[in-house]
Amino acid sequence: MNAAKRLEIFRRLCEDNPNPTTELNYQTPFELLIAVILSAQATDVGVNKATQKLFPIANTPDAMLALGVAGLSQYIKTIGLYNSKAKNIIETCRLLIEKHAGRVPNTREALEALPGVGRKTANVVLNTAFGQPAMAVDTHIFRVSNRTGLAPGKNVLEVEKNLLRHVPKAYLQGAHHWLILHGRYVCKARKPQCGSCRIEDLCDFPDKPKD
């Protein structure tokens, strides 16, 4: 895919949604961090249902640490892998207090040193909470990048690097959100909605549905 096509893709996505953001509900970087940790192998809707009860009770590292693993588990038990997530979150809260004065760090190295925080989670926090042009490649972004020809790659890291290299700078900050939303609601895994897709004419997908 050439640079002109990429530019037009993001121009249209931006035109339709000028201020894209995550569908996770949060008010602070700490709330976002916890929500993203919980979202692994879970839906944003499911996470939001849990955090709307959790955050009014505990939305700081101190308050969440005070809940303990057992207490936290009661709020997130509807989410997959909640036991391991509860353990990671409590340990993360302890480290935030001990090493970062209770604040969420704004560097990849410090974020990835926290339990339950991998590269993708760190990228979401860096992008959404701190305004850094990081690219969190999930299954939606991986699929859209390869299917459209926007930034193909054999693995998520390769796609991430290709997106950072090829996405026009003016659109780099919002690209992560536009691509997730496009993959979630239009360029779906089993049945892409090509007929109602704003960028269908720019997409290099060879197997577009005819109906």
Secondary structure, DSSP 8 states (H G I E B T S, - for coil): --HHHHHHHHHHHHHH-SS---SS--SSHHHHHHHHHHHTTS-HHHHHHHHHHHTTT--SHHHHHHHHHHHHHHHHTTSTTHHHHHHHHHHHHHHHHHHHTT----SHHHHHTSTT--HHHHHHHHHHTT--------HHHHHHHHHHSSS--SSHHHHHHHHHHHS-GGGHHHHHHHHHHHHHHTS-SSS--GGG-TTGGG---TT----
